[in-house]
Amino acid sequence: MANQISLSSESSSGENDDTNYSAKLLDLEALNCPICRDPLTTSIYQCDSGHIACSICCEELGNICPYCDFPIGQIHCSAMERVLQSVLVPCPNAKLGCTKSFSYGTELTHKRECIFSRCYCPAENCDYSGSYKDLYSHFGIHKGRGRYNYLFLFDQPAEIYFELSEYTSVVMKENKNGLLFVVHCFREPHGIYVTVNFIAPSAVEVGDFSCHISSLVKNYYMVFVLPKIKGIRKMSFETPKEDFMLVPSYFLRGSQALKLKMLVKKLNQG
C-alpha cells in the first residue's frame, strides 16, 4: 500500500470559508529528489526542461542536468518549494507518543533528538524496545542479575566490578533521573577498552553528562576523564575508536577481575 499523507490549506485570513480544503498525497516518493531519492528540502532547482534536483545533487553533478544536459542549480523551482512548505508530516515516533509535526524532509533531523526515539534494552537476550523512560521502567525485570543491580546518583562515586571471563558489560541505573548507563569492556590484544554511554537520544530534555573513572590494578593507578558521555539508543559491540579508557594487558597480568570507581556528573544546561 502506498504511503499516504494529508495536506490542508486555509484562506489567508485564517477563517473557515470556501477556499479551505484538504487533500491526500498517495505517493510520498513524489517529494523525493529524482536523482538521489532523498527527501527534498529547500532549496530545489530546475533546468530549462523542467527537471528538478536538490542542491546537493546539483553540486555533485557540476550543475548539469543528467537528463538533458542543460544547466541546473541557478533557477529555483518555486512551485515545488511551496509544496514542501505546505506539507506537514508527523514525527516517525508518533506511535510512541511524540505529537510534533514537521515540514517534509526535516522530520528525520528531529528523529535523532526526539525523546520518544526507540531505545533497546542492553540486557543480554532481551529484545525489548521503547522510549528511554519506558526502558528504564522495563529494566526492573532484570534486577535479579548481579551486573544489572548497580544503582547510583549523580555526583556520588560508585564502584562496579567485572569478572571478564563471565561478562563484559554492566548496566547502572541512575536512581532519581530515570537513566540507564552502560559500562562496556572490549578485549583487545594490548588491553581492555572501557566505554561509558547512557541509553537515550541526544536530546536537550535528557541532558549532558561527564564521567570520571579510576582504577587500581596491581599497584597501577589509572584515571580517565570523559568530558561528555555519548547517548546511544542501542549497545554496540564494535571496538571503539575513541572515548575509551585503556587498561593495558600487562597491568592485569592474566587476572580476569577489574574494579572501577566511577563518578558521573550532570552538566549544567545553557
N, C-alpha and C positions, 0 to 999 in steps of 0.2 A: 504494500500500500504506500502511495506517495506521501512524502512529508507534507503537512499542511500547516498553514499559519494564517491567522486572521489579520486583516488590515482594517483600519477605520479612519474616517475623516469627519471633520465638522466644519461648519462655516467659520469664517474669520472672526465673527462676533462671538463665537463660542456658544451660541444659542441653538436650541433644537429646532431646526426648520427643514425644509425640503432638500437642502443641499447636503445634509448629513447622510452618510452611507457607510456600509461596511462591505468588505469583500473577503474572499478567501484565495490565498495563493496555494495552488496544488503542488507546485514543484519548486522546492527551495533551491535546487541547483541553478535555477534561472538567476539567482542572486550571487552566483559564484563567478569568479574570473574564468572566462572560457579557455584561457591558456594554462594557468597553474591550478585551476579548480579550487583555489582557496576562497573563502567568503570575501566578497568585495567590501571594501570600506573606502570612504572618500580619501584620496582623490581617485576618480575614474576618468580615463581618457578615451578618445575615439579618433579614428583616422578618417580621411575624406570619404571612404567607402562605408563608414558607419560601424566598423568593427570596434569593439571595446577591449580594454585591458586595464589591469591595475597598475599602480605606479611602479611597483617592484618589477613586474614583467616588462614594462616599457624600458626601464633602465637596463635590465639584463639583455634585452633584445636590441639594444643600441637605438631605441626609438624608431624601429622599423617594424611595421605590422607584418606578422608572419603569414597572414592570409592573402595580402595584396601588394605588399612591399611599399605601401605608401607610408609617409612619416606618421608617427603616433607618439604622443607624450606631451603635446603642446595644447591641444584643444580639449577642454573638459567636456564630458558627457553630462551636462547639467540635468537632463531628464532622469538618467539613471541615478545620479547622486541624490536627486529629490526623492526618488522612490525609496532608496535606502533610508533616508532620514525619516520617512513616514512609516517604516516597518519596525515594529517593536516585537521582540521575542522574549519569552520568559527565560529565566536562568536555567541552565541544564540541571540544576539541583532543586528544581521546583517541587519534585515529589518528596524531597527530604525536608521541605519547609521554607525554602527561600521564596520570597514574594516579589523580588525585584525583576524589572524588565529592562531591556537594552536595545539599542539600535542593532540591526542585523550585522554580524561580524565582530561586534565588540563584546558579546557575551562570553566569549572564550577567555578574554583577558580577565574579566570578573571571576570566572570559574576558578582560576588559580588562587584567588584570595577569598573566595566565598567561605564563610564559616560553616556552611552546610555541605561542603565538599565531602565526598565519601572517603572515610578513612578505614584502614584494615587492621584487624586485631593482630598484635605481634605475638600472641601465644602460639606455641607450636601446635600444628594440626587443627587450628581453629580458622574457619572461613567466614567469620562474622565481619560485616562491614556496616558502617553508618556514619552519622556526623560524629565529630570528635567528642562531643558531650555525651552522646548515646554510647559511644565506645567506652568511655570512662565508666559508665554505669554497668555496661555489659561485663567489663573486665573483672568484676567482683566474683564471677563464677570460677575464676582461676586461682582464687586466693589460697587454696589448699596446697599449691605447689610452691616450694621454697623460693625459687628465683623470681616468683611473681608476688611475693609478700612484702616487698620493701615499700615503706611509707616514709615520706619526708616533707619538710616545709622549706619554703624559700628562705634563704639567708641563714640556714642552720645546717651544720655538717651532718653528713650521713655516711655510713660505711656499707660497702657492698662487697660480696665475696664471690669469686669464681672458682669452680672446680673444672678446669678447662678440659679434662678428659670426659666430662659428662655434659656440660653445656657451655655455650659461648655468648649467651645474651641474658641480660637481666632487665626486668621492667620495674620502674619505680613510679609509684603513684603520689602525686603532689596532693597533700591532704586537704587543702582548702579551695584551690582554684580549679580542680577537676581536669588535670592534665596528666598524660602518661609520658614518661621519659624512658627511652631505651638506651642502655649501655651495651655496646656490642664489641666483642673481641674477634679479631681476624688473625688467624695463624699464618705467618709468612716465614720463609727460611731464616730471615735475620731478626725475627722478633714478633711481638704481638702488637697489632694496631688496635687502639681503643677509641671508639667513637661514641658520641652522645648526641641524641636527637630527641625532639619531642614530636609526638604524633598529633598533628593538627595542621590545617592550612596556614600559610604565612599571611595571616590577616591582622589588621590593626587591632581588632577586638581581642585576639588571642594574646598579643604582646610579644616582647622580645626578652631573651634571657641570655645570661652568660654563665660560664661554668669554670670552677677551679677544681682540678683533680691532683691528688698527691698519693704517693705510694712508697712504702719502704720494702724493698726486695733485697734480701741477702746483704744487708748493710748499705745498699744503694738507695738514696732518697731522690725521688723524681717528682717534679712539679710540672703541670701542664695547665695553661690558662686558655680557654676558648672564649674570645670576646663576644661572640654571638652564636648561639646554638641554632642550627638549621631545623626548620619544621619540615616533616615529611608526612605523607599520607599512607605510606606502606614501607615496611622494612626492606632494605636492600641487602643482598648477600654478596655484592660485588666488593672487592677490596677497595677501600677508599684511596683517593689520590691526594687528598688534602684534609685539613681539620681533624687530625687524629693524634693521639698520644702514642709514641713508640716505646715499648718495653723491650729492650734488646734481649736476645736469646741467652747471652752469657750472664745476664742478671738472674734469670730463672734457674739456670744450671740443672735443667731436667725437671724442675718442680712443675706440677700441674695446678698449684694453688696461686691465686692472685687476689690480693685485698686492696681495694681502692677507697680513699676518703674523698667525698665529693661535696661541693658547696655550689648550689645553683642560686643565682640571683636574678630577680626580675628587674629589668632595666626600666628606668623612668621613661615615660612616653612624652614626646613633644618637647 
